[in-house]
Amino acid sequence: MTLDKTKISCAILAGGEAKRFNGENKALLQVGEKNNLEKIIHIADSFFDEILLITNHPERYSGVGNIKIYTDLIRGVGPLGGIHSAITNAENEAVFFLPCDMPFISGEMIGKEIGEYLKNDCEIIIPRIGELIEPLHSIFSTGLKSRLEEHIRSTDNYSIRKFFQRSEVYYWDIEDSPENRKVFFNINTHHDLDNAKKML
């Protein structure tokens, strides 16, 4: 599959407070030779002509390479704020979201997901393994901006799943295998970090 790089931007979400991780910066955690952010940028460079980093602590990333850094335009609404900021600031027609706490993100998986998005008539694509979904390894159309703003301002339920009820979502079913589960493994606690190092 050949990707038209003018269609999709990439946004790395690094806006969480990491309360279960004592507030440490999960984007800079190192599992292997590179930290999470370095690995994600390295992979994303192969697919996207625009990479955004969404964070409410831009001062932590002064030494990061040639990427655009934005903060949440609407604060206090969790990941929806990061998604809203990305689809507002992105220059392309859609945004591929990647969380900063997945140490085993796969270029092969990204390529397949882009292919599924381009061939399906949807506003959002979400990977699904069995009953488990990964809403932050997803693609959102930038055309959702106004609807997302309206949703945020009209509710106190800031669950991403709640917004799905107002969108055309395609759930991309993936084989339940150890390799695929590893791609979506994320680090929430120090125990998870220890497990990631063992998995490596």
Secondary structure, 3 states (H helix, E strand, C coil): CCCCCCCEEEEEECCCCCHHHCCCCHHHCECCCCEHHHHHHHHHCCCCCCEEEECCCHHHHCCCCCCEEECCCCCCCCHHHHHHHHHHHCCCCEEEEEECCCCCCCHHHHHHHHHHHHHCCCCEEEEEECCEECCCCEEEEHHHHHHHHHHHHCCCCCCHHHHHCCCCEEEEECCCCHHHHHHCCCCCCHHHHHHHHHHC
